Amino acid sequence: MSKLVEINFDGIVGPSHNYAGLSLGNIASASHKGDPSYPRAAALQGVAKMRGNMARGLAQGYLLPLPRPNNELLHQLAVDPQHDRALLAAAWSASSMWTANAATVSPAPDTADGRCHLTPANLVTMIHRAQEWRDTQAQLKIAFGDERHFAVHDAVPPTFGDEGAANHMRFCEGHGSKGVEVFVYGRPGGRFPARQHEQASRAVARLHGLDPEACVFIEQNPEAIEAGAFHNDVVSVANERVLFTHERAFADRQGAYDAIRAAFPALEVVEVPDSAVSLADAIKSYLFNAQLLTLPSGEMALVVPSECQDNSAVWGWCESMIASNGPIRQVIPVDVRQSMANGGGPACLRLRVVADPATVDGRFMLDEARADRIESVIAEMWPEQIDPSDIGSQALAKTVIEAREALLSVLSLDELA
């Protein structure tokens, strides 16, 4: 019998990682626009986070950087590198590192055909992300290519914006048991775009063959979107029976809890009141953009960005939460500052897939030897620093392309070149 476990697939930060401020509504991204970036440090921080989860006894996978610069996009848009700097930067974006937006995943126990279903997100709201899904799908079709266990779909047609697992939660008694899937969407009309459309969420649920009685659709609080919570995972995270959430995450707070509880009576809500941690502090620290994990011991741990320690209100809440003896028993800070400066915390960097690791293409599963090889290539090939003026240069393009190809080679994934 197969053993279903949760595997976190982290995105390896690509060699073109830069701060172009392309993401409207992402306050961190906008505030660091034009700063120099440090791709080598960023990628090594990401590998260190993955190593930490492996050391905790958890299954860990990874996804590879996409090919950049995207010369096909530059050609299709007839980009003038001197005058169309934002479009030029879009073709260089390393945003696929945030694999919470790679796809929506429904594990086998939830689906009608008993396979794990994955639908790549179309990410149509932002041009620097809308270019991703075909290349992401190519990786998913290799990593999850065993059609006895997996089904990889095309993206939802672009009329409806879909941002993937960043707006999706799953509740269950254990990862291998049948679960309830919660889809969080936004409504358009605010100062910042609501990136997840309700109809995209409903289409994914139908594509995956989910039981309508085990699906819940909830509106995100427009105030949260206005404050910079461009995805639900900036204000909420779920694991098994637990919902860890900010008081102002949902448009109808009590209605959201009631709807989830009607489908999943065992729900435990750990709510952070606005009076303890303001929405602004929650978004600045990315308290909720955390990995809520079940450790081999059965305890739950919250892996948060180290920025949470820098905020007295946030860290004070974390300490009081642990002292309260609730379901979350550990809070573990990690350094992903390079990702955070571009608007992505620990949760953004990972796609959760419940599967038997033996059914996944082993080249996408991390172990110590692969981690060593990945770190070696990053240390040797990734640019140490990228300044905004470097974007578009032939010398940097050559460095970025060769770095990615070297990584594919040491991981025996040359078919993605």
N, C-alpha and C positions, 0 to 999 in steps of 0.2 A: 504494500500500500504506500502511495506517495505521501510525503510529509510536507504539508504546506506551512511555510513560515513567511514572515514579512521580510522582504529584501529591500534595502534602500539602495537605489541606483543614483549615485551622485554624478553631477556633470563635472568633468575635468575642465578647469578654467582654461580657455583657449589662449594661444600666444598673441592674439590681437586685442586682448582685454584693454579697454580704454574708456575714458569718461567723456562721452560726447553729449550727455544730457538729453537723450532721444526720447525718454519715456514720460510723456505728459501725465501728470498726476502722481508720479513717483518723486516725492520730495527729496529723498536722498540723492537720487540720480540728478535731479535738477540743480541741487545745491553744490554738487561737485563738478558740474560741467566745466570743462576746460582745464581741470587739474591734471597733472601728470599721473599716469597709472603705472603699476608695477606688476606686470603679468606673471613674472617668475614667482614673486612672493605670493600673489593671489593663488596660483595653482598649487604651490606647496602648502599653503594654509588649507586648501581643500583636501589635499591628500592626507594631511595630518588629522583633519576631522574624520575622514574615513577610517584611518588607522585606529583612532580612538574608539569608534563603534565596533570595529573588529576585536579590539582588546576587551571590550565588554561582552564578547561572545555572540555578537550579532552578525547575521549574514549581510554582506556588503557587495554591491556591484557598482558599475560605473558606466557612463556613456561618454563618447568621445566628442571633442570639439568638431564643429561643422567646418566645411571648407571655406576659408576666408583669405583674401577678399573675394566676394561673390561677383566675379566679372560678368557673369550672365545678367545679373540685376543691373549693374552699371550700364551694360549695353542696352538692355530693354528700356531703361529710363533715359538713355542718351545723356548721361551725367557729365557735366562740365566740371572737372575737378577743382578748378579755380573759383567757381561761383556757386556750385551746388554742394557746399561743404556738409550740410546735414545729410543729403542723400549719399554722398560719398562715405560718410561715417556709418550710415546704415549698412552699407555693403561690407563694412569691416567689423560689424558688431560681434562680440563674443557672448551675446545674451543667451545662447543655447545652454550655457553653463547652468542656468536655473531650470533644472529638469522637472521641477514641480509643474512647469508649463509645457512639458513635452507631450503629455497625453493624459487622458482620464483612464483609469484602470478599474475594472470590475473583476474581482477574483472568481475562480471557478464555482465556489459554493453558491454564489449569488445569481448565476446565469442559467438560462434555460437549457443550454447544451452542455453545461458542465465544463466549459473551457474558460480560461482567463481571457477577457477581452480588453483590448487597448485601442483607443481612438486618439490619434495625434491631434493636438490642438491647432486650429487654423490661425489663431493669433492675429486676426485681420485688422485689429484696431491700430496697430503700429507697424509701419513698413519694415522697420529693422527686425521685427519678429515674424511678420507674415511670410518672410522668405524661408522660414525654417522647416516647415512641416514635412516637405518631401524628403529632405535629407535626414530628418529625425526618423521618419517612417522607415527609411532604408536601414538604419541601425536597429530599429525595433524588429524588423522582419528577419534580421540575422539573429539577434539576441533571443528572440522569442519565436523562432522559426519552426518549432515542432508543432505542426497543426493539430496533433492529437491533444495538445494541452493549451494552445494559444490561438487567438484570432486577432489579427492586426488589421484594422479598418483604414479607410481613407478618412481625411478630415471632414467635418461637417461643412457643407457648402457655405461660401463666404458671406452670404446674406446675414448670417447670425454669428456673432463673435463668440469664440470658444477659447478659453484660456487654460483649460486642462485641470489637473488635479489641484491647483491652487484654490479652486472654488468647489472642491468636492471633499466630503468626509464620509467615513464608514464606521458604523458601530456594530459590534459583535461581542459575543461572549469569549471568543478566542479567534485568532486570525484565520484558522482553518474551518471555522463554523460559518453557517449562513449568516449574512449580515444585512443591515439596513443602510442604504446609501443615500446621502444627503447632498443635494445640489443647491448651491447658493448663487443667486444671480443678482444683477443690478438693473435698475431702470434708468433709461437715458434722460437727459435734460439738465444735468448738473454742470458745475464748472469744470469738472474732470469727467472723462468718458467712463461709463459703466461698461467694463470690457466683457463681462460674461452675460450673454443673452439667455433669457429663460428658455426660448425655443431651442437654442443650441443644447442646453442641458437636457431637455426632454428628448431631443433627437438622439443624444448619446445613450440615454437610458433605454430607448427602444432598440438602437443598434446592438446593445449589449444583451438584449433579451432579459432584462430585469423584471422581477415581479412588481407590478404597479403598487401592490400593497406594501412593498418593502422599499419604496422610493419616497423621499420627502423633498419638496422644492420650497426654498425659503428665500425671501428677499433680503439682500444686504442693506444695512442702514445707510441711506444716502448721506447722512452726516459723516459716517466713517469714510466713505469714498471721498467726500469733500476734504476731509482731514488728511488724506494721503493713503488710505487703506485701499489701494487699487485692486487688490485681491483679497478674498475672504481670509486667506491664511496669514494676513497681517494682523487680524483681530481675533482669530479662532483657530484652534487645532484640536483634533480628536484622536483618540486611540482606544480601541476595544469599547469599554463601557463609559469612558470619560470624555466629556466635552470641557475643554479649558478655553474660556472665552471672556472677552471684555463685555461689560454690561451694555455697551452701546454698539455691539457688533451687528445686530439684526434690526430690521425695520420694525418688527413686532416681536419684542424680546420674549414675552411670555407665550405668545402664540407659536414662536419657533420651538421653544422648549416643549410645549404641549404636543406639537405635531410630531417631533422626534420621539417623545415618550409614548405616544399612541402606537407608533410602529415598533418601538424598542423600549419596553417598560423598564428595563434594567438601567436606563440612562442615569449617570451621575454627572451633575453639572458643577464644575468649579468655576465660579464667576468672580471676576475681578471688578469690584465696583469703581465707578468713575471717581468717586470721592477718595479712593485710595491710590489709584493710578489713572491719571487723566488720559483721554484718548490721544492727546498730543504726546505724552510720555510713552504710552504704549507703542505708538508708531515710531517715535524717535529711537527707542531702545530695541524695537522688534521683539518684545517679550513673547508675543504669540507666534512669531515666525520662527518657531522652535520645533525641534523633533521631540515628540512625545512618544517614548519607546517603552515597550515591555522587555525588561531584562530577563536573562535566563532564570534568575531567582524568583520571577513573578512580580517583582516590584516595578513600578513605573518611574522613569526618569525623564526629566525635561532638559534637553540640550539647547541652551540659549546662547546668543551672541554675547561676547564679553562686555559689550556696551551696556548690558543690563546691570553689571556691577558698578558702572559709572553713574548710574541714576539712583539716588538715594530712595526715592519713592518706590521704584521698581524692585530694587534689591531688598528693601525692607519688606515688601509684599512677599517676595520669594521666601525670605527667611521665616516670615510668619506662617506661610502656607506649609512649609516643612514642619514647623513646630505644632501645627494644628492636627497632625497625624491623619491627613486626608489621603486620597488615593495616589497622589504624586509624592513620592518619597525622596527624590533626589533632584537637585538643580545643578546642571553641569555646564559651566561657561566654556566656550571655545572661541578661538581667535579666527574670525573670518572677516577681518576689517576691510580688506580690499574688495570683497564682495559687498559688504554692507555699504561702503561708500558709493556703490552704484545701485543700491536699493534692493539687495537680496541677502537674507539671513540663512541660517541653517536649514530651514524648511524649504526655502526657494531652491536650494542646491540639490534637493533629492526628490526622486520619484519612487513612491512606495508600490511595490508589486508583491502580492501574496502568491507564492508559487513554491513548488519543490525545486530547490536549487539544481537538482540533477537534471531537470528538464530545460534549463537555461543553457544557451551556448556558453561554455566555460570560459571563453575568451573575455566575457563581460563580467566575470566574477572576480572580485579582488581577493588576493592572498598576499602574504608578506613578500613573496618573490616578485609578483607583478607590481606591488607597491614600490619595491626597490627599483624596478626597471622604469616605472613611470617617473619617479623622482629623479632618477639619473638623467633621463631625457630632458625633463623640465629644467634641471640645474644647468645642463649644457646648452640647450637650444632655445629656451624661452627668452624673449627680450627682458632685460632687467627693468627698463623704463620705456614708456611711450609718452611723448608729449603730443598735444593736439596737432601741432604742425607736422608731425611725422606721418599722420594718416594720409595715405595716397602715394607715399614715396615708393619707388621701385625697390629700393634697398630693403625697406621694411617688409614689403610684400614678399620678397624672396625669403627673408628670414622666417616669416610667419608660415609660409607654405612648406618650407623645408622642415621646420620644427614639427608641424602636424604630421608630415609624412614619416619622420623619424619615429614618432610615437606609434603610428599605425604599424610600422615595421616591427618594432620590438614586441608589440602585442599580437602579431600575426593577423592583422586585420587590414591587409593591403587592399582588399576588395572595396574598401571605403575611400580609397585615394581618389 
